[in-house]
Amino acid sequence: MPEPFDVYVDSYQVTTNPYAAAINFNLSDAMPAAPGVPSRTTPVGSVRLSLENMKLLAFLLYRQIRQHERAMGVNIQVPQHVLNALQIGAEDWRGIWERDR
């Protein structure tokens, strides 16, 4: 059995195939990359899980975030340039995070 890990990550990659999924966690270099050069990242760990388990995890994460926002009276903001970089449309984002406000 692998040892559990407790680390900070600031980027991740999600991949799926017909049977399973993987979430790869990375940490960006402390020094910014030169203009036009992609940021370097260090792999931190990977979590492999079934598609059903990933779907449950997505729901549990959503529910936890919404409970936190309600309990703290906050609305966690994600900058528009981040959404743009991930090609997340404003309608899609609002459809998830603003539907029950």
N, C-alpha and C positions, 0 to 999 in steps of 0.2 A: 504494500500500500504506500503510495507516495506521501511524503511529508507535507502537511498543510503549509501554505505560505501567506504572509501578510505584507503586502507591498502597496506602494502608490503607483498608479498608471495614469498616463494622460492621452493615450491613444489605443485603439483596438481595431481589430479587423474581424468581421464575421463572415464565415463561409459555410455553405451548405452543399450537400449532395443528396441524392434521392433517399438516403437512409439516415443521415446524421448531420450534425453541425459542429463547428469548432469556433470558439471565441479566443483569438490570440491577443494578449495584452502586451503593450509596449510602453517604454518610457523614453521621451525625447531627450536629446542631448541638452545639457544646461546652456551651452553656448549656441546662439542662433546661427543658422546656416547663412552663407553668403547669398546675396540676391541672385535668384534664378537657380539656386542649388537646393534640391529637396532636403528637408530636415532629416537627420540621422536618428534612428531609434534603436533602442536595445530591447530585444525580446525579454519579457519578464516571466511569462507563463502562458499556458494554453489550457482551456477547458473544453473537453469534448463531451457532447451530450446528444441525446436523441432529439429529433425535431419536435416531438410532443413535449419533451422536457423543456426545450428552448421556448416553446410557445407559453408554457406555464410560467417560466421564469420571466418572460416579457410582461405577462399580466401581473405577477407579484411585484416586479419593479415599478410598474405603473401605479399600482395601488399604494405601494409604500411612499412613493413620491407625492401622490395626491394627499395622503394622510398627513405627511409632513407639512406640506404647504398649508393645509387647513389648520393644523394644530399650531403652527407658527405664525399664521396670518400673512404669509408671503406668497409671492408668485416667482418661482425660479425662472430667470430669464436666460435664454441662449441667444447670443448675438446673431444678427441676421447674416453676417458674413460667414459664420460657421455653418448655418443652414444652407447657404448658397454653395459653400465648398463641398458639402455633402449631397448636393442636388436634392434638397428637401424643399418642396414647394410650400408656400405660405398656406395654401388651402389644406394641404395634408397635415401640416403642423397644427394649425388651428383646429382641424377636425378631431385630432386626438386630445389636445391639451386645453381647449376652450369649450368643449361640448357640454360640460356639466358645471360651468361657473355660474 
